[in-house]
Amino acid sequence: MSEKQKKVIFSIPENDKVKFKVQLQYDSLTQGQFFKGVMEAYLGKEEHFMNFINELKKKLSTQSVPQRKKAQQGLKAGRSTANKFALDDNELENIFDILEQEHPDL
C-alpha cells in the first residue's frame, strides 16, 4: 500500500520564482526532483547538507551557539556509532523490524 501524499506550499517573490525555474532548467531538474532531493538530504542527515543547515541556522539566528554545537555533536556521535558498528539504513530498519516483532507493545 502506498503512503498518503501531502502537498507542501509556500510563497516566494515572483522574481525569485523565475530565477529558480531558470536555474532548475540549467541543472536539468524539475521542481519535484529538487524538493524531493532536498527533503531526502535533510531527513537522511547527509553531512554536506547538514553543514548547510547549520550555517543557515547561524545566519537566521534560529538556535544559540550551544544548541548548534550540541546538534552537531549529536550528528557526529550518530555517524561514529553507525561507522563503528558498520550499520547502514537497511540494517537499522531490519533491527527495528526485529525489535517490533519481538516486542509489539513498545
SEMARSE-134752 format. One record per residue: x, y, z of N, C-alpha, C in turn; chain; residue in one letter; residue number from 1. Coordinates in nm, 2 decimals, always signed. Atoms other than C-alpha are relative to their C-alpha. Layout:
# residues N
<atom n_east="X" n_north="Y" n_up="Z" ca_east="X" ca_north="Y" ca_up="Z" c_east="X" c_north="Y" c_up="Z" unit="A" code="A" pos="NUM"/>
...
***
This chain:
# residues 106
<atom n_east="+0.08" n_north="-0.12" n_up="+0.00" ca_east="+0.00" ca_north="+0.00" ca_up="+0.00" c_east="+0.09" c_north="+0.12" c_up="+0.00" unit="A" code="M" pos="1"/>
<atom n_east="-0.08" n_north="-0.12" n_up="+0.01" ca_east="+0.14" ca_north="+0.34" ca_up="-0.09" c_east="-0.03" c_north="+0.10" c_up="+0.11" unit="A" code="S" pos="2"/>
<atom n_east="+0.01" n_north="-0.10" n_up="-0.10" ca_east="+0.19" ca_north="+0.61" ca_up="+0.16" c_east="-0.08" c_north="+0.12" c_up="-0.05" unit="A" code="E" pos="3"/>
<atom n_east="+0.08" n_north="-0.11" n_up="+0.04" ca_east="-0.06" ca_north="+0.90" ca_up="+0.16" c_east="+0.10" c_north="+0.12" c_up="-0.03" unit="A" code="K" pos="4"/>
<atom n_east="-0.08" n_north="-0.11" n_up="+0.04" ca_east="+0.09" ca_north="+1.20" ca_up="-0.02" c_east="-0.06" c_north="+0.13" c_up="+0.05" unit="A" code="Q" pos="5"/>
<atom n_east="+0.04" n_north="-0.13" n_up="-0.04" ca_east="+0.07" ca_north="+1.56" ca_up="+0.10" c_east="+0.08" c_north="+0.11" c_up="-0.08" unit="A" code="K" pos="6"/>
<atom n_east="-0.07" n_north="-0.11" n_up="+0.07" ca_east="+0.15" ca_north="+1.89" ca_up="-0.07" c_east="+0.06" c_north="+0.09" c_up="+0.10" unit="A" code="K" pos="7"/>
<atom n_east="-0.06" n_north="-0.11" n_up="-0.08" ca_east="+0.39" ca_north="+2.15" ca_up="+0.07" c_east="+0.00" c_north="+0.12" c_up="-0.09" unit="A" code="V" pos="8"/>
<atom n_east="+0.02" n_north="-0.12" n_up="+0.08" ca_east="+0.31" ca_north="+2.50" ca_up="-0.04" c_east="+0.06" c_north="+0.12" c_up="+0.08" unit="A" code="I" pos="9"/>
<atom n_east="-0.05" n_north="-0.12" n_up="-0.06" ca_east="+0.49" ca_north="+2.83" ca_up="+0.03" c_east="+0.01" c_north="+0.11" c_up="-0.11" unit="A" code="F" pos="10"/>
<atom n_east="+0.00" n_north="-0.11" n_up="+0.09" ca_east="+0.51" ca_north="+3.17" ca_up="-0.13" c_east="+0.14" c_north="+0.06" c_up="+0.00" unit="A" code="S" pos="11"/>
<atom n_east="-0.13" n_north="-0.08" n_up="+0.02" ca_east="+0.82" ca_north="+3.35" ca_up="-0.27" c_east="-0.03" c_north="+0.11" c_up="-0.10" unit="A" code="I" pos="12"/>
<atom n_east="+0.02" n_north="-0.11" n_up="+0.10" ca_east="+0.86" ca_north="+3.67" ca_up="-0.47" c_east="+0.01" c_north="-0.06" c_up="-0.14" unit="A" code="P" pos="13"/>
<atom n_east="+0.00" n_north="+0.05" n_up="+0.14" ca_east="+0.79" ca_north="+3.63" ca_up="-0.84" c_east="+0.13" c_north="-0.01" c_up="-0.07" unit="A" code="E" pos="14"/>
<atom n_east="-0.13" n_north="-0.01" n_up="+0.06" ca_east="+1.14" ca_north="+3.73" ca_up="-0.94" c_east="+0.08" c_north="-0.12" c_up="+0.04" unit="A" code="N" pos="15"/>
<atom n_east="-0.08" n_north="+0.12" n_up="-0.05" ca_east="+1.29" ca_north="+3.45" ca_up="-0.72" c_east="-0.05" c_north="-0.12" c_up="-0.07" unit="A" code="D" pos="16"/>
<atom n_east="+0.06" n_north="+0.12" n_up="+0.07" ca_east="+1.05" ca_north="+3.20" ca_up="-0.88" c_east="+0.05" c_north="-0.01" c_up="-0.14" unit="A" code="K" pos="17"/>
<atom n_east="-0.06" n_north="+0.00" n_up="+0.14" ca_east="+1.17" ca_north="+3.30" ca_up="-1.23" c_east="+0.14" c_north="-0.05" c_up="+0.00" unit="A" code="V" pos="18"/>
<atom n_east="-0.15" n_north="+0.04" n_up="-0.01" ca_east="+1.54" ca_north="+3.27" ca_up="-1.13" c_east="+0.01" c_north="-0.15" c_up="+0.04" unit="A" code="K" pos="19"/>
<atom n_east="+0.00" n_north="+0.14" n_up="-0.04" ca_east="+1.46" ca_north="+2.94" ca_up="-0.96" c_east="-0.03" c_north="-0.09" c_up="-0.11" unit="A" code="F" pos="20"/>
<atom n_east="+0.04" n_north="+0.09" n_up="+0.11" ca_east="+1.29" ca_north="+2.79" ca_up="-1.26" c_east="+0.12" c_north="+0.00" c_up="-0.11" unit="A" code="K" pos="21"/>
<atom n_east="-0.11" n_north="-0.01" n_up="+0.10" ca_east="+1.58" ca_north="+2.91" ca_up="-1.49" c_east="+0.12" c_north="-0.09" c_up="+0.05" unit="A" code="V" pos="22"/>
<atom n_east="-0.11" n_north="+0.08" n_up="-0.06" ca_east="+1.84" ca_north="+2.75" ca_up="-1.25" c_east="-0.03" c_north="-0.15" c_up="-0.01" unit="A" code="Q" pos="23"/>
<atom n_east="+0.04" n_north="+0.14" n_up="+0.01" ca_east="+1.64" ca_north="+2.43" ca_up="-1.24" c_east="+0.02" c_north="-0.05" c_up="-0.14" unit="A" code="L" pos="24"/>
<atom n_east="-0.01" n_north="+0.04" n_up="+0.14" ca_east="+1.63" ca_north="+2.42" ca_up="-1.62" c_east="+0.15" c_north="-0.02" c_up="-0.04" unit="A" code="Q" pos="25"/>
<atom n_east="-0.14" n_north="+0.01" n_up="+0.03" ca_east="+2.00" ca_north="+2.48" ca_up="-1.64" c_east="+0.06" c_north="-0.13" c_up="+0.06" unit="A" code="Y" pos="26"/>
<atom n_east="-0.05" n_north="+0.12" n_up="-0.06" ca_east="+2.06" ca_north="+2.19" ca_up="-1.40" c_east="-0.08" c_north="-0.12" c_up="-0.04" unit="A" code="D" pos="27"/>
<atom n_east="+0.08" n_north="+0.11" n_up="+0.05" ca_east="+1.81" ca_north="+1.97" ca_up="-1.58" c_east="-0.08" c_north="-0.07" c_up="+0.11" unit="A" code="S" pos="28"/>
<atom n_east="+0.08" n_north="+0.05" n_up="-0.11" ca_east="+1.59" ca_north="+1.93" ca_up="-1.27" c_east="-0.14" c_north="+0.05" c_up="-0.01" unit="A" code="L" pos="29"/>
<atom n_east="+0.14" n_north="-0.05" n_up="-0.02" ca_east="+1.22" ca_north="+1.95" ca_up="-1.21" c_east="-0.01" c_north="+0.06" c_up="+0.14" unit="A" code="T" pos="30"/>
<atom n_east="+0.02" n_north="-0.05" n_up="-0.14" ca_east="+1.08" ca_north="+2.13" ca_up="-0.90" c_east="-0.01" c_north="-0.12" c_up="+0.09" unit="A" code="Q" pos="31"/>
<atom n_east="+0.02" n_north="+0.12" n_up="-0.08" ca_east="+0.97" ca_north="+1.79" ca_up="-0.77" c_east="+0.13" c_north="-0.07" c_up="+0.03" unit="A" code="G" pos="32"/>
<atom n_east="-0.13" n_north="+0.06" n_up="-0.03" ca_east="+1.31" ca_north="+1.64" ca_up="-0.81" c_east="+0.09" c_north="+0.08" c_up="+0.09" unit="A" code="Q" pos="33"/>
<atom n_east="-0.08" n_north="-0.08" n_up="-0.08" ca_east="+1.48" ca_north="+1.93" ca_up="-0.65" c_east="-0.05" c_north="-0.01" c_up="+0.15" unit="A" code="F" pos="34"/>
<atom n_east="+0.05" n_north="+0.00" n_up="-0.14" ca_east="+1.25" ca_north="+1.94" ca_up="-0.34" c_east="+0.00" c_north="-0.14" c_up="+0.06" unit="A" code="F" pos="35"/>
<atom n_east="-0.01" n_north="+0.14" n_up="-0.06" ca_east="+1.24" ca_north="+1.56" ca_up="-0.30" c_east="+0.14" c_north="-0.02" c_up="+0.04" unit="A" code="K" pos="36"/>
<atom n_east="-0.14" n_north="+0.02" n_up="-0.04" ca_east="+1.62" ca_north="+1.56" ca_up="-0.31" c_east="+0.04" c_north="+0.08" c_up="+0.12" unit="A" code="G" pos="37"/>
<atom n_east="-0.03" n_north="-0.08" n_up="-0.12" ca_east="+1.64" ca_north="+1.84" ca_up="-0.05" c_east="-0.06" c_north="-0.07" c_up="+0.12" unit="A" code="V" pos="38"/>
<atom n_east="+0.06" n_north="+0.07" n_up="-0.11" ca_east="+1.40" ca_north="+1.65" ca_up="+0.17" c_east="+0.07" c_north="-0.12" c_up="+0.04" unit="A" code="M" pos="39"/>
<atom n_east="-0.07" n_north="+0.12" n_up="-0.03" ca_east="+1.59" ca_north="+1.33" ca_up="+0.14" c_east="+0.13" c_north="+0.03" c_up="+0.07" unit="A" code="E" pos="40"/>
<atom n_east="-0.13" n_north="-0.04" n_up="-0.06" ca_east="+1.92" ca_north="+1.50" ca_up="+0.22" c_east="-0.02" c_north="+0.05" c_up="+0.14" unit="A" code="A" pos="41"/>
<atom n_east="+0.02" n_north="-0.06" n_up="-0.13" ca_east="+1.77" ca_north="+1.68" ca_up="+0.52" c_east="-0.05" c_north="-0.12" c_up="+0.10" unit="A" code="Y" pos="42"/>
<atom n_east="+0.05" n_north="+0.11" n_up="-0.09" ca_east="+1.58" ca_north="+1.37" ca_up="+0.66" c_east="+0.11" c_north="-0.10" c_up="+0.02" unit="A" code="L" pos="43"/>
<atom n_east="-0.11" n_north="+0.10" n_up="-0.01" ca_east="+1.88" ca_north="+1.15" ca_up="+0.59" c_east="+0.13" c_north="+0.06" c_up="+0.07" unit="A" code="G" pos="44"/>
<atom n_east="-0.10" n_north="-0.07" n_up="-0.07" ca_east="+2.10" ca_north="+1.40" ca_up="+0.77" c_east="+0.14" c_north="-0.02" c_up="-0.08" unit="A" code="K" pos="45"/>
<atom n_east="-0.13" n_north="+0.00" n_up="+0.08" ca_east="+2.36" ca_north="+1.40" ca_up="+0.48" c_east="+0.09" c_north="+0.10" c_up="+0.05" unit="A" code="E" pos="46"/>
<atom n_east="-0.10" n_north="-0.09" n_up="-0.06" ca_east="+2.68" ca_north="+1.56" ca_up="+0.61" c_east="+0.01" c_north="+0.13" c_up="-0.07" unit="A" code="E" pos="47"/>
<atom n_east="-0.02" n_north="-0.13" n_up="+0.07" ca_east="+2.72" ca_north="+1.83" ca_up="+0.34" c_east="-0.13" c_north="+0.08" c_up="+0.02" unit="A" code="H" pos="48"/>
<atom n_east="+0.13" n_north="-0.08" n_up="-0.02" ca_east="+2.35" ca_north="+1.93" ca_up="+0.37" c_east="-0.02" c_north="+0.05" c_up="+0.14" unit="A" code="F" pos="49"/>
<atom n_east="+0.01" n_north="-0.05" n_up="-0.14" ca_east="+2.36" ca_north="+1.94" ca_up="+0.75" c_east="+0.10" c_north="+0.11" c_up="+0.03" unit="A" code="M" pos="50"/>
<atom n_east="-0.09" n_north="-0.12" n_up="-0.02" ca_east="+2.66" ca_north="+2.17" ca_up="+0.73" c_east="-0.07" c_north="+0.13" c_up="-0.05" unit="A" code="N" pos="51"/>
<atom n_east="+0.08" n_north="-0.12" n_up="+0.05" ca_east="+2.45" ca_north="+2.40" ca_up="+0.51" c_east="-0.11" c_north="+0.04" c_up="+0.10" unit="A" code="F" pos="52"/>
<atom n_east="+0.11" n_north="-0.03" n_up="-0.10" ca_east="+2.16" ca_north="+2.37" ca_up="+0.76" c_east="+0.06" c_north="+0.08" c_up="+0.12" unit="A" code="I" pos="53"/>
<atom n_east="-0.06" n_north="-0.06" n_up="-0.12" ca_east="+2.40" ca_north="+2.46" ca_up="+1.05" c_east="+0.03" c_north="+0.15" c_up="-0.04" unit="A" code="N" pos="54"/>
<atom n_east="-0.03" n_north="-0.13" n_up="+0.04" ca_east="+2.52" ca_north="+2.77" ca_up="+0.85" c_east="-0.13" c_north="+0.09" c_up="-0.01" unit="A" code="E" pos="55"/>
<atom n_east="+0.12" n_north="-0.07" n_up="+0.01" ca_east="+2.16" ca_north="+2.86" ca_up="+0.78" c_east="-0.06" c_north="+0.04" c_up="+0.13" unit="A" code="L" pos="56"/>
<atom n_east="+0.05" n_north="-0.03" n_up="-0.14" ca_east="+2.06" ca_north="+2.84" ca_up="+1.15" c_east="+0.08" c_north="+0.11" c_up="+0.06" unit="A" code="K" pos="57"/>
<atom n_east="-0.09" n_north="-0.11" n_up="-0.05" ca_east="+2.36" ca_north="+3.06" ca_up="+1.23" c_east="-0.04" c_north="+0.13" c_up="-0.06" unit="A" code="K" pos="58"/>
<atom n_east="+0.04" n_north="-0.12" n_up="+0.08" ca_east="+2.26" ca_north="+3.31" ca_up="+0.96" c_east="-0.13" c_north="+0.06" c_up="+0.05" unit="A" code="K" pos="59"/>
<atom n_east="+0.13" n_north="-0.04" n_up="-0.05" ca_east="+1.90" ca_north="+3.32" ca_up="+1.08" c_east="-0.02" c_north="+0.01" c_up="+0.15" unit="A" code="L" pos="60"/>
<atom n_east="+0.01" n_north="+0.00" n_up="-0.15" ca_east="+1.98" ca_north="+3.30" ca_up="+1.45" c_east="-0.11" c_north="-0.08" c_up="+0.06" unit="A" code="S" pos="61"/>
<atom n_east="+0.11" n_north="+0.09" n_up="-0.05" ca_east="+1.73" ca_north="+3.02" ca_up="+1.50" c_east="+0.04" c_north="-0.08" c_up="+0.12" unit="A" code="T" pos="62"/>
<atom n_east="-0.05" n_north="+0.07" n_up="-0.12" ca_east="+1.95" ca_north="+2.85" ca_up="+1.76" c_east="+0.12" c_north="+0.07" c_up="+0.05" unit="A" code="Q" pos="63"/>
<atom n_east="-0.12" n_north="-0.06" n_up="-0.07" ca_east="+2.20" ca_north="+2.96" ca_up="+2.01" c_east="+0.13" c_north="-0.08" c_up="-0.04" unit="A" code="S" pos="64"/>
<atom n_east="-0.13" n_north="+0.07" n_up="+0.03" ca_east="+2.57" ca_north="+2.87" ca_up="+1.96" c_east="+0.00" c_north="-0.14" c_up="+0.08" unit="A" code="V" pos="65"/>
<atom n_east="-0.01" n_north="+0.13" n_up="-0.07" ca_east="+2.55" ca_north="+2.60" ca_up="+2.24" c_east="-0.10" c_north="-0.11" c_up="-0.06" unit="A" code="P" pos="66"/>
<atom n_east="+0.10" n_north="+0.09" n_up="+0.06" ca_east="+2.23" ca_north="+2.45" ca_up="+2.08" c_east="+0.06" c_north="-0.06" c_up="-0.14" unit="A" code="Q" pos="67"/>
<atom n_east="-0.05" n_north="+0.05" n_up="+0.12" ca_east="+2.40" ca_north="+2.43" ca_up="+1.74" c_east="+0.12" c_north="-0.10" c_up="+0.02" unit="A" code="R" pos="68"/>
<atom n_east="-0.11" n_north="+0.09" n_up="-0.03" ca_east="+2.71" ca_north="+2.28" ca_up="+1.89" c_east="-0.05" c_north="-0.14" c_up="+0.04" unit="A" code="K" pos="69"/>
<atom n_east="+0.06" n_north="+0.12" n_up="-0.05" ca_east="+2.50" ca_north="+2.02" ca_up="+2.07" c_east="-0.05" c_north="-0.09" c_up="-0.11" unit="A" code="K" pos="70"/>
<atom n_east="+0.06" n_north="+0.07" n_up="+0.11" ca_east="+2.32" ca_north="+1.93" ca_up="+1.75" c_east="+0.11" c_north="-0.06" c_up="-0.09" unit="A" code="A" pos="71"/>
<atom n_east="-0.11" n_north="+0.06" n_up="+0.08" ca_east="+2.65" ca_north="+1.89" ca_up="+1.56" c_east="+0.06" c_north="-0.11" c_up="+0.06" unit="A" code="Q" pos="72"/>
<atom n_east="-0.06" n_north="+0.11" n_up="-0.07" ca_east="+2.79" ca_north="+1.68" ca_up="+1.83" c_east="-0.08" c_north="-0.13" c_up="-0.01" unit="A" code="Q" pos="73"/>
<atom n_east="+0.10" n_north="+0.11" n_up="+0.01" ca_east="+2.48" ca_north="+1.46" ca_up="+1.82" c_east="+0.01" c_north="-0.07" c_up="-0.14" unit="A" code="G" pos="74"/>
<atom n_east="-0.02" n_north="+0.06" n_up="+0.14" ca_east="+2.52" ca_north="+1.41" ca_up="+1.44" c_east="+0.13" c_north="-0.07" c_up="-0.01" unit="A" code="L" pos="75"/>
<atom n_east="-0.13" n_north="+0.06" n_up="+0.01" ca_east="+2.89" ca_north="+1.33" ca_up="+1.47" c_east="+0.00" c_north="-0.13" c_up="+0.08" unit="A" code="K" pos="76"/>
<atom n_east="+0.01" n_north="+0.12" n_up="-0.08" ca_east="+2.82" ca_north="+1.08" ca_up="+1.75" c_east="-0.08" c_north="-0.11" c_up="-0.07" unit="A" code="A" pos="77"/>
<atom n_east="+0.08" n_north="+0.10" n_up="+0.07" ca_east="+2.55" ca_north="+0.91" ca_up="+1.55" c_east="+0.07" c_north="-0.06" c_up="-0.12" unit="A" code="G" pos="78"/>
<atom n_east="-0.08" n_north="+0.05" n_up="+0.12" ca_east="+2.78" ca_north="+0.88" ca_up="+1.24" c_east="+0.11" c_north="-0.09" c_up="+0.05" unit="A" code="R" pos="79"/>
<atom n_east="-0.11" n_north="+0.08" n_up="-0.06" ca_east="+3.06" ca_north="+0.75" ca_up="+1.46" c_east="-0.06" c_north="-0.14" c_up="+0.04" unit="A" code="S" pos="80"/>
<atom n_east="+0.06" n_north="+0.13" n_up="-0.04" ca_east="+2.83" ca_north="+0.48" ca_up="+1.61" c_east="-0.04" c_north="-0.08" c_up="-0.12" unit="A" code="T" pos="81"/>
<atom n_east="+0.03" n_north="+0.07" n_up="+0.12" ca_east="+2.70" ca_north="+0.39" ca_up="+1.27" c_east="+0.12" c_north="-0.06" c_up="-0.07" unit="A" code="A" pos="82"/>
<atom n_east="-0.12" n_north="+0.05" n_up="+0.06" ca_east="+3.05" ca_north="+0.36" ca_up="+1.14" c_east="+0.07" c_north="-0.11" c_up="+0.08" unit="A" code="N" pos="83"/>
<atom n_east="-0.06" n_north="+0.10" n_up="-0.10" ca_east="+3.17" ca_north="+0.17" ca_up="+1.45" c_east="-0.06" c_north="-0.14" c_up="-0.02" unit="A" code="K" pos="84"/>
<atom n_east="+0.07" n_north="+0.13" n_up="+0.01" ca_east="+2.90" ca_north="-0.10" ca_up="+1.40" c_east="-0.03" c_north="-0.03" c_up="-0.14" unit="A" code="F" pos="85"/>
<atom n_east="+0.02" n_north="+0.02" n_up="+0.14" ca_east="+2.90" ca_north="-0.07" ca_up="+1.02" c_east="-0.15" c_north="-0.02" c_up="-0.04" unit="A" code="A" pos="86"/>
<atom n_east="+0.14" n_north="+0.01" n_up="+0.03" ca_east="+2.53" ca_north="-0.01" ca_up="+1.01" c_east="-0.05" c_north="+0.10" c_up="-0.10" unit="A" code="L" pos="87"/>
<atom n_east="+0.06" n_north="-0.09" n_up="+0.10" ca_east="+2.35" ca_north="+0.13" ca_up="+0.71" c_east="-0.15" c_north="+0.01" c_up="+0.03" unit="A" code="D" pos="88"/>
<atom n_east="+0.14" n_north="-0.02" n_up="-0.02" ca_east="+1.99" ca_north="+0.24" ca_up="+0.68" c_east="-0.08" c_north="-0.13" c_up="+0.00" unit="A" code="D" pos="89"/>
<atom n_east="+0.07" n_north="+0.12" n_up="+0.01" ca_east="+1.87" ca_north="-0.10" ca_up="+0.57" c_east="+0.02" c_north="-0.09" c_up="+0.12" unit="A" code="N" pos="90"/>
<atom n_east="-0.03" n_north="+0.08" n_up="-0.12" ca_east="+2.04" ca_north="-0.28" ca_up="+0.86" c_east="-0.07" c_north="+0.06" c_up="+0.12" unit="A" code="E" pos="91"/>
<atom n_east="+0.07" n_north="-0.06" n_up="-0.11" ca_east="+1.90" ca_north="-0.03" ca_up="+1.11" c_east="-0.15" c_north="-0.02" c_up="-0.01" unit="A" code="L" pos="92"/>
<atom n_east="+0.14" n_north="+0.03" n_up="+0.02" ca_east="+1.55" ca_north="-0.08" ca_up="+0.96" c_east="-0.03" c_north="-0.14" c_up="+0.04" unit="A" code="E" pos="93"/>
<atom n_east="+0.02" n_north="+0.14" n_up="-0.04" ca_east="+1.59" ca_north="-0.45" ca_up="+1.00" c_east="+0.00" c_north="-0.02" c_up="+0.15" unit="A" code="N" pos="94"/>
<atom n_east="-0.01" n_north="+0.01" n_up="-0.14" ca_east="+1.69" ca_north="-0.41" ca_up="+1.36" c_east="-0.13" c_north="+0.05" c_up="+0.06" unit="A" code="I" pos="95"/>
<atom n_east="+0.13" n_north="-0.05" n_up="-0.05" ca_east="+1.38" ca_north="-0.20" ca_up="+1.43" c_east="-0.12" c_north="-0.10" c_up="-0.03" unit="A" code="F" pos="96"/>
<atom n_east="+0.10" n_north="+0.10" n_up="+0.03" ca_east="+1.16" ca_north="-0.46" ca_up="+1.25" c_east="+0.01" c_north="-0.12" c_up="+0.09" unit="A" code="D" pos="97"/>
<atom n_east="-0.01" n_north="+0.11" n_up="-0.09" ca_east="+1.30" ca_north="-0.74" ca_up="+1.46" c_east="-0.04" c_north="+0.04" c_up="+0.14" unit="A" code="I" pos="98"/>
<atom n_east="+0.05" n_north="-0.04" n_up="-0.13" ca_east="+1.25" ca_north="-0.54" ca_up="+1.78" c_east="-0.15" c_north="+0.01" c_up="+0.01" unit="A" code="L" pos="99"/>
<atom n_east="+0.15" n_north="-0.02" n_up="+0.00" ca_east="+0.89" ca_north="-0.46" ca_up="+1.68" c_east="-0.06" c_north="-0.14" c_up="+0.00" unit="A" code="E" pos="100"/>
<atom n_east="+0.06" n_north="+0.13" n_up="+0.00" ca_east="+0.82" ca_north="-0.83" ca_up="+1.61" c_east="+0.01" c_north="-0.06" c_up="+0.14" unit="A" code="Q" pos="101"/>
<atom n_east="-0.02" n_north="+0.06" n_up="-0.13" ca_east="+0.97" ca_north="-0.94" ca_up="+1.95" c_east="-0.07" c_north="+0.07" c_up="+0.11" unit="A" code="E" pos="102"/>
<atom n_east="+0.06" n_north="-0.09" n_up="-0.11" ca_east="+0.82" ca_north="-0.65" ca_up="+2.15" c_east="-0.10" c_north="+0.09" c_up="-0.06" unit="A" code="H" pos="103"/>
<atom n_east="+0.10" n_north="-0.08" n_up="+0.07" ca_east="+0.50" ca_north="-0.54" ca_up="+1.98" c_east="-0.06" c_north="+0.11" c_up="+0.09" unit="A" code="P" pos="104"/>
<atom n_east="+0.05" n_north="-0.09" n_up="-0.10" ca_east="+0.40" ca_north="-0.35" ca_up="+2.30" c_east="+0.08" c_north="+0.13" c_up="+0.01" unit="A" code="D" pos="105"/>
<atom n_east="-0.08" n_north="-0.12" n_up="-0.01" ca_east="+0.68" ca_north="-0.10" ca_up="+2.26" c_east="-0.04" c_north="+0.11" c_up="-0.09" unit="A" code="L" pos="106"/>
***
